Amino acid sequence: MTLTDPALIASIEERAGELPEAVRLAMRPPAGPTGATIVSRLPLTDDEFGPTPPSWREAARWSRDPKRGNSFQLDVVMLLLARCAGEPFGWYGQQDGRLVNNIVPTPGHEHEQSGASSRTLLSPHTEDAFHPDRANLLMLACLRNPDLVGTTVSSVRQVELTDDEYRLLSTPTLPILPDVSYGDGHERFTPPPLPTIWYADESRTRTTDPTLRYDPAYTPLDDADAEFRHAYARLTAELERVCHTAALAPGELLLVDNDVAVHGRVPFTARYDGTDRWLKRVNIRLPERRRRTAEADENGYGQRTVAPFRMGTGRADAERDTTPDERGTVEHS
């Protein structure tokens, strides 16, 4: 059985609605200004799932092996939790379309801008910023982190920019390209210019809560004029100023509002001895949340989603709690 098996999907649809109310409330998207929150915690231990795999491919192969910890069971739990929040999905072009991704350091990828890197700073970014169907909510679960490697989170709703900087950054100027985890082939598509910052209600002014679409590692900034590059640099500096760092422990979940906050990772030295940091990731769509009208015309560089829950009925809007949620702190002491 795989995570996209129809019988398993149907069971998750049914069981997600039976989870305790406290669990469903904990999985609400964070609405505080930081755009992220830590949910504690699943009853996991560092030695429960065997050695950290050397790549996502080995993690996938080992997930059903009892001798290597059987992390498939945790994958099912993550989908149950994600279904409480919205519609979990994957990408055909990333990790073979799996709904739950494994984030582990991989030999030979130490210095690239992807989840497989280690020695370099993983720049703060919007997850899958290049695509109009990117996640609204990102869930990261920690299985192992003995070196207390920090995940960084910065919110556009905490930055301070001038009116001119907001104006420049809200003008569609540069494209964002797919990251290396999607391979090549995107060159045959015409990259559309995108705004970096905009507002949920397009008729309002910048006094309302802004939304962010940001990935400097995959944005051709040299193609913009000096004025735009200066505004982008100011945004980068502000995101660094308001950055929070979370060193996740086994069993902790980090929920990131992918429309509001960017996330990254501090550098570390991987040992590749089975003890390195290991996270699992789920992309979640929030059907009730709308994005810019113009995004409907984007080609997404041909990347398509794996979305078995798109037509599901396990999460009726009538059952969702809409009480304002001010959770938001992600900083560990």
TAUR-V396152 format. One record per residue. N is the residue number from 0. PSI is psi in degrees with one decimal (none if undefined). Layout:
n=N psi=PSI
n=N psi=PSI
//
This chain:
n=0 psi=139.0
n=1 psi=172.1
n=2 psi=-18.2
n=3 psi=8.3
n=4 psi=129.8
n=5 psi=-36.8
n=6 psi=-39.9
n=7 psi=-41.7
n=8 psi=-43.6
n=9 psi=-38.8
n=10 psi=-40.8
n=11 psi=-41.4
n=12 psi=-43.5
n=13 psi=-46.4
n=14 psi=-29.7
n=15 psi=-37.1
n=16 psi=-12.7
n=17 psi=-4.4
n=18 psi=151.3
n=19 psi=151.3
n=20 psi=-36.6
n=21 psi=-35.4
n=22 psi=-45.2
n=23 psi=-38.0
n=24 psi=-38.4
n=25 psi=-26.8
n=26 psi=8.4
n=27 psi=146.0
n=28 psi=135.3
n=29 psi=133.2
n=30 psi=0.7
n=31 psi=170.6
n=32 psi=-21.6
n=33 psi=-17.7
n=34 psi=18.9
n=35 psi=156.4
n=36 psi=155.7
n=37 psi=130.7
n=38 psi=122.6
n=39 psi=142.1
n=40 psi=152.7
n=41 psi=145.2
n=42 psi=71.6
n=43 psi=153.6
n=44 psi=157.7
n=45 psi=-30.1
n=46 psi=14.1
n=47 psi=-27.4
n=48 psi=20.5
n=49 psi=-170.7
n=50 psi=150.9
n=51 psi=125.7
n=52 psi=153.8
n=53 psi=-7.4
n=54 psi=169.7
n=55 psi=-28.6
n=56 psi=-45.3
n=57 psi=-37.8
n=58 psi=-41.2
n=59 psi=-42.8
n=60 psi=-35.5
n=61 psi=-10.8
n=62 psi=-24.8
n=63 psi=9.7
n=64 psi=110.7
n=65 psi=-28.2
n=66 psi=-16.1
n=67 psi=23.6
n=68 psi=-13.5
n=69 psi=60.1
n=70 psi=-5.3
n=71 psi=-36.1
n=72 psi=-40.5
n=73 psi=-35.7
n=74 psi=-41.8
n=75 psi=-42.1
n=76 psi=-41.8
n=77 psi=-37.9
n=78 psi=-37.3
n=79 psi=-47.1
n=80 psi=-43.1
n=81 psi=-35.2
n=82 psi=-24.5
n=83 psi=-31.8
n=84 psi=-36.4
n=85 psi=-138.6
n=86 psi=103.9
n=87 psi=145.3
n=88 psi=165.3
n=89 psi=-172.2
n=90 psi=130.3
n=91 psi=-33.6
n=92 psi=3.1
n=93 psi=126.4
n=94 psi=43.3
n=95 psi=32.3
n=96 psi=14.6
n=97 psi=143.0
n=98 psi=-25.6
n=99 psi=117.9
n=100 psi=147.6
n=101 psi=129.0
n=102 psi=104.8
n=103 psi=148.9
n=104 psi=139.9
n=105 psi=129.2
n=106 psi=136.7
n=107 psi=-9.3
n=108 psi=18.0
n=109 psi=-32.4
n=110 psi=8.5
n=111 psi=163.3
n=112 psi=80.5
n=113 psi=171.2
n=114 psi=-13.1
n=115 psi=-4.2
n=116 psi=174.7
n=117 psi=-56.3
n=118 psi=-22.3
n=119 psi=156.3
n=120 psi=124.9
n=121 psi=107.3
n=122 psi=142.4
n=123 psi=136.6
n=124 psi=155.7
n=125 psi=130.9
n=126 psi=126.0
n=127 psi=46.3
n=128 psi=-22.4
n=129 psi=-14.8
n=130 psi=139.4
n=131 psi=-18.9
n=132 psi=21.3
n=133 psi=162.3
n=134 psi=145.2
n=135 psi=-33.2
n=136 psi=136.6
n=137 psi=132.9
n=138 psi=122.4
n=139 psi=125.4
n=140 psi=134.7
n=141 psi=126.6
n=142 psi=-35.5
n=143 psi=137.1
n=144 psi=62.0
n=145 psi=-23.4
n=146 psi=6.8
n=147 psi=45.5
n=148 psi=129.6
n=149 psi=135.3
n=150 psi=129.2
n=151 psi=146.8
n=152 psi=132.7
n=153 psi=137.6
n=154 psi=135.7
n=155 psi=-17.7
n=156 psi=6.0
n=157 psi=-2.8
n=158 psi=161.2
n=159 psi=114.3
n=160 psi=160.8
n=161 psi=166.3
n=162 psi=-42.1
n=163 psi=-37.9
n=164 psi=-42.1
n=165 psi=-41.5
n=166 psi=-47.1
n=167 psi=-43.8
n=168 psi=-17.6
n=169 psi=-3.0
n=170 psi=125.5
n=171 psi=116.2
n=172 psi=-49.8
n=173 psi=152.8
n=174 psi=167.5
n=175 psi=127.6
n=176 psi=156.4
n=177 psi=146.7
n=178 psi=173.8
n=179 psi=-20.3
n=180 psi=-14.4
n=181 psi=3.7
n=182 psi=-153.9
n=183 psi=-170.8
n=184 psi=-14.3
n=185 psi=-12.4
n=186 psi=-21.8
n=187 psi=-5.3
n=188 psi=145.9
n=189 psi=118.1
n=190 psi=124.6
n=191 psi=143.9
n=192 psi=141.2
n=193 psi=150.4
n=194 psi=149.0
n=195 psi=-38.4
n=196 psi=139.4
n=197 psi=-174.5
n=198 psi=142.7
n=199 psi=-42.8
n=200 psi=105.4
n=201 psi=-9.9
n=202 psi=-7.2
n=203 psi=173.6
n=204 psi=-179.7
n=205 psi=0.4
n=206 psi=-14.1
n=207 psi=171.3
n=208 psi=124.6
n=209 psi=162.5
n=210 psi=150.1
n=211 psi=143.0
n=212 psi=102.5
n=213 psi=125.4
n=214 psi=83.1
n=215 psi=-29.4
n=216 psi=-22.6
n=217 psi=24.3
n=218 psi=122.6
n=219 psi=74.8
n=220 psi=-27.1
n=221 psi=-15.9
n=222 psi=-7.6
n=223 psi=163.8
n=224 psi=171.1
n=225 psi=-35.6
n=226 psi=-44.7
n=227 psi=-43.1
n=228 psi=-36.4
n=229 psi=-44.6
n=230 psi=-40.1
n=231 psi=-40.4
n=232 psi=-37.6
n=233 psi=-41.5
n=234 psi=-43.6
n=235 psi=-44.6
n=236 psi=-39.0
n=237 psi=-40.5
n=238 psi=-34.4
n=239 psi=-38.6
n=240 psi=-38.4
n=241 psi=10.6
n=242 psi=137.2
n=243 psi=149.6
n=244 psi=129.0
n=245 psi=118.4
n=246 psi=92.0
n=247 psi=143.4
n=248 psi=158.6
n=249 psi=129.4
n=250 psi=-12.7
n=251 psi=142.9
n=252 psi=134.9
n=253 psi=119.8
n=254 psi=125.4
n=255 psi=125.5
n=256 psi=106.1
n=257 psi=-8.4
n=258 psi=-13.0
n=259 psi=-40.3
n=260 psi=146.8
n=261 psi=154.5
n=262 psi=158.7
n=263 psi=-158.5
n=264 psi=140.1
n=265 psi=157.1
n=266 psi=152.8
n=267 psi=165.5
n=268 psi=112.6
n=269 psi=142.9
n=270 psi=-24.8
n=271 psi=38.5
n=272 psi=15.5
n=273 psi=2.3
n=274 psi=4.5
n=275 psi=165.4
n=276 psi=138.2
n=277 psi=117.4
n=278 psi=158.2
n=279 psi=146.5
n=280 psi=139.2
n=281 psi=130.6
n=282 psi=137.8
n=283 psi=130.5
n=284 psi=138.2
n=285 psi=100.2
n=286 psi=-28.1
n=287 psi=-9.3
n=288 psi=129.7
n=289 psi=150.6
n=290 psi=-176.0
n=291 psi=140.1
n=292 psi=-37.6
n=293 psi=-20.0
n=294 psi=-21.4
n=295 psi=-20.9
n=296 psi=-0.7
n=297 psi=147.9
n=298 psi=-14.4
n=299 psi=17.1
n=300 psi=27.2
n=301 psi=0.6
n=302 psi=135.7
n=303 psi=152.0
n=304 psi=153.4
n=305 psi=107.4
n=306 psi=71.6
n=307 psi=-16.0
n=308 psi=0.4
n=309 psi=-37.0
n=310 psi=18.9
n=311 psi=166.9
n=312 psi=14.3
n=313 psi=-0.8
n=314 psi=74.2
n=315 psi=137.0
n=316 psi=-31.4
n=317 psi=-22.4
n=318 psi=-4.8
n=319 psi=138.5
n=320 psi=122.9
n=321 psi=15.1
n=322 psi=134.1
n=323 psi=135.3
n=324 psi=111.7
n=325 psi=14.7
n=326 psi=148.7
n=327 psi=-26.6
n=328 psi=135.4
n=329 psi=5.2
n=330 psi=125.5
n=331 psi=141.6
n=332 psi=none
//
